[in-house]
Amino acid sequence: MTDSDAPAPAHALPSHARPRLDLRQDVALLTADLIDINSVSGNERELADAVEQALRTIPELELVRDGDSIIARTSLGRRERVILAGHLDTVPLPATDGSLGTVPAFWPSGAPGEGILCGRGATDMKGGVAVQLALAATLFDGGTGPDRDVTFVFYDHEEVEAAKSGLGRLVRNHGALLGGDFAILLEPTDGTVEGGCNGTIRFEATTSGEAAHSARAWMGSNAIHAAAPILARLAAYQPLTVDVDGLQYRESLNAVKINGGTAGNVIPDRCVVEINYRFAPDKTPDQAEAHVRELLAGFDVVRTDSAAGARPGLTHPAAASFVAAVGAEPKPKYGWTDVARFSELGIPAVNFGPGDALLAHKDNEHVEADAIRECLRALRTWLG
């Protein structure tokens, strides 16, 4: 680690104005404050500034900021280090003004802090980020600090293509600060531990034809029609459920977008079908690609993006103790999450956070206030 990589103690840095975020308020109200700061992917700066400003008031934390990503660490010399990670960005806001999911946050019950909290990011994943921040603010309330050293990671650009990932950038630029024995990603899991995650891979399958005037269609060859067998094979495909270390991972393979044609009176000479395969973590991306190419043999298929999955890793002592502390039967994670990045670093990782993942990215995104509080309680108890 170079001198420029070394984290500076928060108390040794220049003073700032009073933080915009009150990390010691009720964690559900803190979540609402986070929702009120629009942080759609590419627009995380304001929220990252607020998070950094609040964390710099905690003297026991050493901070490093890289773009709109932040690492905050304790250095207590404990035998075990745990990483708690979460992304700051959200998917774009709903198009309809006034629908659930808009900024600012709101409480349908009318009483702040009671019942359901609505707003973009309530589920994915500002409730989890609020839990991270509340933990950071109270780690040393008992005097000696937690039983484990803790690294908090807040990062940008999770909801977009992998090449832009803030966590990936932190791994490249500050990998020495991301070492640990166990990682928890506070993605929404309804308060249940979800081990590992499926991998994801994307393809473009292209068909070609010959353009012609649609009044004389017989003079050309329709590339959109030529894509019909691709769609038929995908529609007939029966996805697998794969047992990986005792957890059942459901796969899926689907056309997610189709593009072709130039005008209403022109026979299209090109059509592109975009395909997404969510594969169990028993496969590598190359094995997943081979599987799709076999299914679509005879067609021009190009791999455009991929991310490996992660095996559950629940047999690691830290993971096992955390599962026992939560007390619920662990489940598989069907969607891809950044636990895969920690897995690539050799760090066992799980997903655990407030909110129902089925509500992520929906216009009616919301979370139960008590679910956020329970997630905080579980982690605070486990960290000691």
GIPELIN-V79542 format. One record per residue. N is the residue number from 1. PHI is phi in whole degrees, 0 to 359 (999 if undefined). PSI is psi in degrees with one decimal (NA if undefined). D_CENTER is the distance of its C-alpha to the mean C-alpha in whole Angstrom. Layout:
BEGIN
n=N phi=PHI psi=PSI d_center=D_CENTER
n=N phi=PHI psi=PSI d_center=D_CENTER
END
This chain:
BEGIN
n=1 phi=999 psi=128.0 d_center=27
n=2 phi=279 psi=167.7 d_center=29
n=3 phi=301 psi=-34.2 d_center=31
n=4 phi=290 psi=-22.7 d_center=28
n=5 phi=278 psi=-21.2 d_center=25
n=6 phi=295 psi=131.3 d_center=27
n=7 phi=289 psi=144.4 d_center=25
n=8 phi=261 psi=136.7 d_center=28
n=9 phi=303 psi=137.3 d_center=28
n=10 phi=301 psi=-38.5 d_center=27
n=11 phi=287 psi=-12.8 d_center=31
n=12 phi=269 psi=-4.6 d_center=32
n=13 phi=268 psi=162.2 d_center=31
n=14 phi=304 psi=146.7 d_center=32
n=15 phi=291 psi=153.3 d_center=32
n=16 phi=237 psi=169.1 d_center=30
n=17 phi=293 psi=167.8 d_center=31
n=18 phi=305 psi=130.6 d_center=30
n=19 phi=301 psi=143.4 d_center=26
n=20 phi=290 psi=-30.9 d_center=25
n=21 phi=259 psi=130.2 d_center=23
n=22 phi=265 psi=102.0 d_center=24
n=23 phi=285 psi=-12.5 d_center=22
n=24 phi=261 psi=-0.9 d_center=25
n=25 phi=286 psi=172.4 d_center=25
n=26 phi=308 psi=134.8 d_center=24
n=27 phi=295 psi=-28.3 d_center=20
n=28 phi=290 psi=-38.2 d_center=20
n=29 phi=291 psi=-34.9 d_center=22
n=30 phi=297 psi=-39.6 d_center=20
n=31 phi=301 psi=-43.4 d_center=17
n=32 phi=299 psi=-39.7 d_center=19
n=33 phi=296 psi=-37.1 d_center=20
n=34 phi=293 psi=-40.3 d_center=17
n=35 phi=298 psi=-35.4 d_center=16
n=36 phi=294 psi=-14.6 d_center=20
n=37 phi=261 psi=106.8 d_center=18
n=38 phi=299 psi=124.8 d_center=17
n=39 phi=222 psi=44.6 d_center=14
n=40 phi=304 psi=143.0 d_center=13
n=41 phi=315 psi=128.0 d_center=12
n=42 phi=95 psi=-9.4 d_center=15
n=43 phi=234 psi=37.4 d_center=16
n=44 phi=274 psi=-6.9 d_center=15
n=45 phi=304 psi=-46.9 d_center=18
n=46 phi=298 psi=-43.0 d_center=19
n=47 phi=290 psi=-41.6 d_center=17
n=48 phi=300 psi=-39.7 d_center=16
n=49 phi=299 psi=-44.3 d_center=20
n=50 phi=294 psi=-41.2 d_center=20
n=51 phi=295 psi=-46.4 d_center=18
n=52 phi=299 psi=-45.3 d_center=20
n=53 phi=301 psi=-42.1 d_center=23
n=54 phi=292 psi=-42.2 d_center=23
n=55 phi=293 psi=-29.1 d_center=22
n=56 phi=289 psi=-8.6 d_center=25
n=57 phi=274 psi=-2.6 d_center=27
n=58 phi=258 psi=102.9 d_center=26
n=59 phi=295 psi=-22.8 d_center=29
n=60 phi=281 psi=-7.2 d_center=27
n=61 phi=260 psi=139.4 d_center=24
n=62 phi=259 psi=129.3 d_center=24
n=63 phi=244 psi=143.4 d_center=22
n=64 phi=226 psi=133.7 d_center=21
n=65 phi=242 psi=136.5 d_center=19
n=66 phi=226 psi=106.5 d_center=18
n=67 phi=62 psi=-124.6 d_center=18
n=68 phi=254 psi=29.1 d_center=16
n=69 phi=241 psi=148.3 d_center=14
n=70 phi=223 psi=136.4 d_center=16
n=71 phi=245 psi=129.7 d_center=17
n=72 phi=230 psi=124.5 d_center=19
n=73 phi=230 psi=146.3 d_center=21
n=74 phi=268 psi=155.4 d_center=24
n=75 phi=225 psi=76.9 d_center=27
n=76 phi=255 psi=-3.6 d_center=29
n=77 phi=73 psi=22.6 d_center=30
n=78 phi=290 psi=159.7 d_center=28
n=79 phi=288 psi=-19.4 d_center=28
n=80 phi=225 psi=140.9 d_center=25
n=81 phi=239 psi=130.9 d_center=22
n=82 phi=248 psi=138.5 d_center=18
n=83 phi=255 psi=128.9 d_center=15
n=84 phi=245 psi=117.3 d_center=13
n=85 phi=233 psi=149.1 d_center=10
n=86 phi=198 psi=149.7 d_center=7
n=87 phi=265 psi=147.7 d_center=6
n=88 phi=271 psi=-20.9 d_center=9
n=89 phi=273 psi=161.7 d_center=9
n=90 phi=232 psi=166.1 d_center=9
n=91 phi=288 psi=166.1 d_center=11
n=92 phi=301 psi=160.1 d_center=15
n=93 phi=287 psi=156.2 d_center=17
n=94 phi=299 psi=152.3 d_center=19
n=95 phi=284 psi=-27.3 d_center=22
n=96 phi=274 psi=120.1 d_center=25
n=97 phi=297 psi=135.5 d_center=26
n=98 phi=88 psi=-5.7 d_center=26
n=99 phi=283 psi=164.0 d_center=24
n=100 phi=302 psi=141.4 d_center=21
n=101 phi=106 psi=-7.9 d_center=18
n=102 phi=279 psi=164.7 d_center=20
n=103 phi=267 psi=133.7 d_center=20
n=104 phi=275 psi=172.1 d_center=22
n=105 phi=294 psi=154.9 d_center=21
n=106 phi=210 psi=158.6 d_center=23
n=107 phi=246 psi=109.3 d_center=25
n=108 phi=304 psi=-29.8 d_center=27
n=109 phi=289 psi=-17.3 d_center=29
n=110 phi=88 psi=-12.9 d_center=30
n=111 phi=253 psi=110.2 d_center=30
n=112 phi=304 psi=131.2 d_center=27
n=113 phi=92 psi=-4.1 d_center=25
n=114 phi=243 psi=135.5 d_center=26
n=115 phi=76 psi=-128.0 d_center=25
n=116 phi=260 psi=138.2 d_center=22
n=117 phi=251 psi=126.4 d_center=20
n=118 phi=248 psi=148.5 d_center=19
n=119 phi=150 psi=156.8 d_center=17
n=120 phi=297 psi=124.1 d_center=14
n=121 phi=95 psi=-5.7 d_center=11
n=122 phi=305 psi=-42.9 d_center=13
n=123 phi=268 psi=-47.5 d_center=11
n=124 phi=238 psi=92.4 d_center=8
n=125 phi=216 psi=48.0 d_center=8
n=126 phi=287 psi=-21.3 d_center=11
n=127 phi=297 psi=-43.7 d_center=13
n=128 phi=294 psi=-40.5 d_center=11
n=129 phi=296 psi=-39.0 d_center=12
n=130 phi=299 psi=-39.1 d_center=15
n=131 phi=297 psi=-43.9 d_center=15
n=132 phi=304 psi=-48.0 d_center=15
n=133 phi=293 psi=-40.8 d_center=17
n=134 phi=296 psi=-38.7 d_center=20
n=135 phi=296 psi=-45.3 d_center=20
n=136 phi=302 psi=-38.9 d_center=20
n=137 phi=288 psi=-22.8 d_center=23
n=138 phi=242 psi=8.0 d_center=25
n=139 phi=304 psi=-33.5 d_center=25
n=140 phi=252 psi=17.0 d_center=28
n=141 phi=295 psi=-26.6 d_center=30
n=142 phi=278 psi=-5.1 d_center=32
n=143 phi=107 psi=-58.5 d_center=33
n=144 phi=267 psi=-9.1 d_center=32
n=145 phi=89 psi=-179.5 d_center=28
n=146 phi=287 psi=164.7 d_center=26
n=147 phi=289 psi=-19.9 d_center=27
n=148 phi=237 psi=148.6 d_center=24
n=149 phi=291 psi=148.0 d_center=23
n=150 phi=231 psi=135.6 d_center=20
n=151 phi=245 psi=119.9 d_center=18
n=152 phi=263 psi=133.0 d_center=15
n=153 phi=234 psi=125.3 d_center=13
n=154 phi=237 psi=127.1 d_center=11
n=155 phi=219 psi=160.7 d_center=10
n=156 phi=259 psi=168.7 d_center=10
n=157 phi=56 psi=50.3 d_center=9
n=158 phi=271 psi=-30.8 d_center=6
n=159 phi=274 psi=13.4 d_center=7
n=160 phi=233 psi=-168.3 d_center=10
n=161 phi=299 psi=148.6 d_center=11
n=162 phi=302 psi=-30.4 d_center=11
n=163 phi=297 psi=-22.3 d_center=14
n=164 phi=265 psi=-1.8 d_center=13
n=165 phi=304 psi=127.4 d_center=10
n=166 phi=294 psi=-33.5 d_center=11
n=167 phi=292 psi=-40.8 d_center=10
n=168 phi=300 psi=-39.4 d_center=12
n=169 phi=295 psi=-40.5 d_center=15
n=170 phi=297 psi=-39.2 d_center=15
n=171 phi=299 psi=-42.2 d_center=16
n=172 phi=290 psi=-41.8 d_center=18
n=173 phi=268 psi=-27.3 d_center=20
n=174 phi=220 psi=39.1 d_center=20
n=175 phi=304 psi=-32.9 d_center=19
n=176 phi=296 psi=-23.0 d_center=22
n=177 phi=272 psi=-4.3 d_center=20
n=178 phi=253 psi=14.6 d_center=17
n=179 phi=290 psi=150.1 d_center=20
n=180 phi=182 psi=171.7 d_center=19
n=181 phi=264 psi=-22.8 d_center=20
n=182 phi=197 psi=141.8 d_center=17
n=183 phi=233 psi=142.5 d_center=14
n=184 phi=237 psi=121.7 d_center=12
n=185 phi=261 psi=123.0 d_center=8
n=186 phi=273 psi=44.1 d_center=9
n=187 phi=290 psi=156.2 d_center=6
n=188 phi=294 psi=127.3 d_center=9
n=189 phi=222 psi=13.3 d_center=12
n=190 phi=61 psi=30.8 d_center=15
n=191 phi=75 psi=15.9 d_center=16
n=192 phi=247 psi=143.4 d_center=16
n=193 phi=289 psi=127.1 d_center=15
n=194 phi=243 psi=118.6 d_center=13
n=195 phi=272 psi=139.7 d_center=14
n=196 phi=59 psi=-158.6 d_center=13
n=197 phi=190 psi=156.9 d_center=11
n=198 phi=294 psi=154.8 d_center=13
n=199 phi=273 psi=167.9 d_center=13
n=200 phi=221 psi=141.8 d_center=13
n=201 phi=214 psi=143.3 d_center=16
n=202 phi=237 psi=148.4 d_center=17
n=203 phi=223 psi=159.4 d_center=21
n=204 phi=240 psi=122.9 d_center=24
n=205 phi=254 psi=120.3 d_center=27
n=206 phi=246 psi=135.4 d_center=30
n=207 phi=243 psi=148.4 d_center=33
n=208 phi=242 psi=153.9 d_center=36
n=209 phi=214 psi=-151.9 d_center=39
n=210 phi=223 psi=125.1 d_center=42
n=211 phi=291 psi=146.8 d_center=42
n=212 phi=199 psi=163.0 d_center=45
n=213 phi=293 psi=136.9 d_center=47
n=214 phi=293 psi=-18.1 d_center=45
n=215 phi=286 psi=-18.9 d_center=49
n=216 phi=232 psi=57.1 d_center=50
n=217 phi=301 psi=-28.2 d_center=47
n=218 phi=293 psi=-11.9 d_center=49
n=219 phi=276 psi=-8.0 d_center=49
n=220 phi=234 psi=-166.8 d_center=45
n=221 phi=218 psi=123.5 d_center=43
n=222 phi=276 psi=111.2 d_center=40
n=223 phi=290 psi=-29.6 d_center=36
n=224 phi=292 psi=-43.0 d_center=34
n=225 phi=299 psi=-36.1 d_center=37
n=226 phi=294 psi=-18.7 d_center=36
n=227 phi=277 psi=-7.8 d_center=33
n=228 phi=303 psi=-41.9 d_center=34
n=229 phi=297 psi=-31.9 d_center=34
n=230 phi=298 psi=-48.5 d_center=30
n=231 phi=295 psi=-36.3 d_center=29
n=232 phi=294 psi=-42.2 d_center=32
n=233 phi=295 psi=-40.8 d_center=30
n=234 phi=293 psi=-39.8 d_center=27
n=235 phi=293 psi=-32.5 d_center=28
n=236 phi=275 psi=-10.7 d_center=30
n=237 phi=294 psi=134.9 d_center=28
n=238 phi=255 psi=106.6 d_center=27
n=239 phi=293 psi=153.9 d_center=24
n=240 phi=267 psi=158.1 d_center=24
n=241 phi=244 psi=122.1 d_center=23
n=242 phi=242 psi=129.8 d_center=22
n=243 phi=278 psi=120.2 d_center=23
n=244 phi=233 psi=110.4 d_center=21
n=245 phi=53 psi=38.4 d_center=23
n=246 phi=90 psi=-4.4 d_center=23
n=247 phi=250 psi=143.1 d_center=20
n=248 phi=262 psi=109.8 d_center=21
n=249 phi=261 psi=119.2 d_center=18
n=250 phi=273 psi=132.0 d_center=19
n=251 phi=263 psi=167.3 d_center=18
n=252 phi=206 psi=146.5 d_center=19
n=253 phi=220 psi=117.2 d_center=20
n=254 phi=214 psi=149.2 d_center=21
n=255 phi=286 psi=131.2 d_center=22
n=256 phi=243 psi=-12.9 d_center=20
n=257 phi=198 psi=149.5 d_center=22
n=258 phi=222 psi=139.3 d_center=26
n=259 phi=219 psi=127.6 d_center=28
n=260 phi=187 psi=156.9 d_center=31
n=261 phi=94 psi=153.0 d_center=35
n=262 phi=238 psi=-29.7 d_center=36
n=263 phi=200 psi=163.7 d_center=38
n=264 phi=288 psi=-9.8 d_center=40
n=265 phi=239 psi=22.2 d_center=43
n=266 phi=234 psi=129.8 d_center=42
n=267 phi=291 psi=124.8 d_center=41
n=268 phi=289 psi=137.9 d_center=38
n=269 phi=257 psi=2.6 d_center=38
n=270 phi=205 psi=140.9 d_center=34
n=271 phi=217 psi=137.1 d_center=31
n=272 phi=236 psi=124.7 d_center=28
n=273 phi=255 psi=120.9 d_center=26
n=274 phi=269 psi=134.8 d_center=22
n=275 phi=232 psi=138.6 d_center=20
n=276 phi=235 psi=127.6 d_center=17
n=277 phi=244 psi=119.8 d_center=17
n=278 phi=260 psi=111.8 d_center=15
n=279 phi=244 psi=149.8 d_center=17
n=280 phi=295 psi=153.1 d_center=17
n=281 phi=286 psi=11.1 d_center=17
n=282 phi=276 psi=-6.7 d_center=21
n=283 phi=247 psi=150.1 d_center=21
n=284 phi=272 psi=163.8 d_center=20
n=285 phi=303 psi=-36.4 d_center=19
n=286 phi=294 psi=-38.6 d_center=23
n=287 phi=293 psi=-38.1 d_center=24
n=288 phi=296 psi=-40.7 d_center=21
n=289 phi=298 psi=-44.2 d_center=23
n=290 phi=300 psi=-37.4 d_center=26
n=291 phi=296 psi=-44.0 d_center=26
n=292 phi=290 psi=-40.5 d_center=25
n=293 phi=297 psi=-35.8 d_center=28
n=294 phi=295 psi=-41.6 d_center=30
n=295 phi=295 psi=-37.4 d_center=29
n=296 phi=254 psi=32.3 d_center=30
n=297 phi=305 psi=136.5 d_center=33
n=298 phi=99 psi=-9.7 d_center=35
n=299 phi=248 psi=155.0 d_center=32
n=300 phi=281 psi=104.3 d_center=31
n=301 phi=242 psi=128.7 d_center=27
n=302 phi=237 psi=128.8 d_center=25
n=303 phi=282 psi=126.3 d_center=22
n=304 phi=251 psi=-22.0 d_center=20
n=305 phi=193 psi=149.6 d_center=16
n=306 phi=201 psi=155.8 d_center=15
n=307 phi=212 psi=127.9 d_center=13
n=308 phi=293 psi=153.4 d_center=14
n=309 phi=277 psi=-170.3 d_center=13
n=310 phi=221 psi=132.9 d_center=14
n=311 phi=291 psi=158.3 d_center=17
n=312 phi=300 psi=-43.0 d_center=16
n=313 phi=66 psi=24.3 d_center=18
n=314 phi=281 psi=-6.2 d_center=20
n=315 phi=276 psi=-11.9 d_center=23
n=316 phi=298 psi=138.9 d_center=22
n=317 phi=307 psi=-43.0 d_center=25
n=318 phi=294 psi=-40.5 d_center=22
n=319 phi=295 psi=-43.1 d_center=20
n=320 phi=297 psi=-39.8 d_center=23
n=321 phi=292 psi=-34.8 d_center=24
n=322 phi=291 psi=-43.6 d_center=20
n=323 phi=301 psi=-42.6 d_center=20
n=324 phi=296 psi=-38.0 d_center=24
n=325 phi=292 psi=-38.2 d_center=23
n=326 phi=291 psi=-39.9 d_center=21
n=327 phi=87 psi=2.3 d_center=24
n=328 phi=250 psi=151.7 d_center=22
n=329 phi=295 psi=125.4 d_center=22
n=330 phi=294 psi=153.8 d_center=19
n=331 phi=233 psi=164.6 d_center=17
n=332 phi=280 psi=155.7 d_center=15
n=333 phi=259 psi=117.4 d_center=11
n=334 phi=281 psi=-38.9 d_center=12
n=335 phi=279 psi=157.8 d_center=9
n=336 phi=283 psi=136.6 d_center=7
n=337 phi=223 psi=173.9 d_center=5
n=338 phi=286 psi=3.9 d_center=6
n=339 phi=301 psi=-27.0 d_center=9
n=340 phi=295 psi=-35.7 d_center=10
n=341 phi=294 psi=-40.1 d_center=11
n=342 phi=292 psi=-36.8 d_center=12
n=343 phi=300 psi=-40.5 d_center=14
n=344 phi=297 psi=-26.8 d_center=16
n=345 phi=276 psi=0.6 d_center=17
n=346 phi=82 psi=18.5 d_center=19
n=347 phi=251 psi=116.0 d_center=17
n=348 phi=302 psi=138.7 d_center=16
n=349 phi=215 psi=147.1 d_center=13
n=350 phi=228 psi=164.2 d_center=12
n=351 phi=260 psi=135.5 d_center=10
n=352 phi=200 psi=115.5 d_center=12
n=353 phi=194 psi=169.9 d_center=11
n=354 phi=281 psi=150.0 d_center=13
n=355 phi=103 psi=155.8 d_center=13
n=356 phi=270 psi=119.0 d_center=14
n=357 phi=300 psi=-24.0 d_center=11
n=358 phi=293 psi=-16.6 d_center=13
n=359 phi=268 psi=-9.1 d_center=14
n=360 phi=301 psi=133.8 d_center=10
n=361 phi=74 psi=-0.1 d_center=11
n=362 phi=274 psi=155.7 d_center=15
n=363 phi=293 psi=-24.2 d_center=18
n=364 phi=259 psi=32.3 d_center=19
n=365 phi=304 psi=129.6 d_center=15
n=366 phi=201 psi=166.9 d_center=17
n=367 phi=213 psi=147.0 d_center=17
n=368 phi=284 psi=131.3 d_center=20
n=369 phi=303 psi=-41.1 d_center=21
n=370 phi=292 psi=-26.9 d_center=22
n=371 phi=293 psi=-37.6 d_center=19
n=372 phi=294 psi=-43.2 d_center=17
n=373 phi=296 psi=-38.8 d_center=21
n=374 phi=292 psi=-38.6 d_center=21
n=375 phi=299 psi=-44.0 d_center=17
n=376 phi=298 psi=-43.0 d_center=19
n=377 phi=298 psi=-44.3 d_center=22
n=378 phi=298 psi=-44.9 d_center=21
n=379 phi=290 psi=-40.1 d_center=19
n=380 phi=298 psi=-40.8 d_center=22
n=381 phi=294 psi=-43.8 d_center=24
n=382 phi=293 psi=-39.3 d_center=23
n=383 phi=290 psi=-19.2 d_center=23
n=384 phi=74 psi=NA d_center=26
END
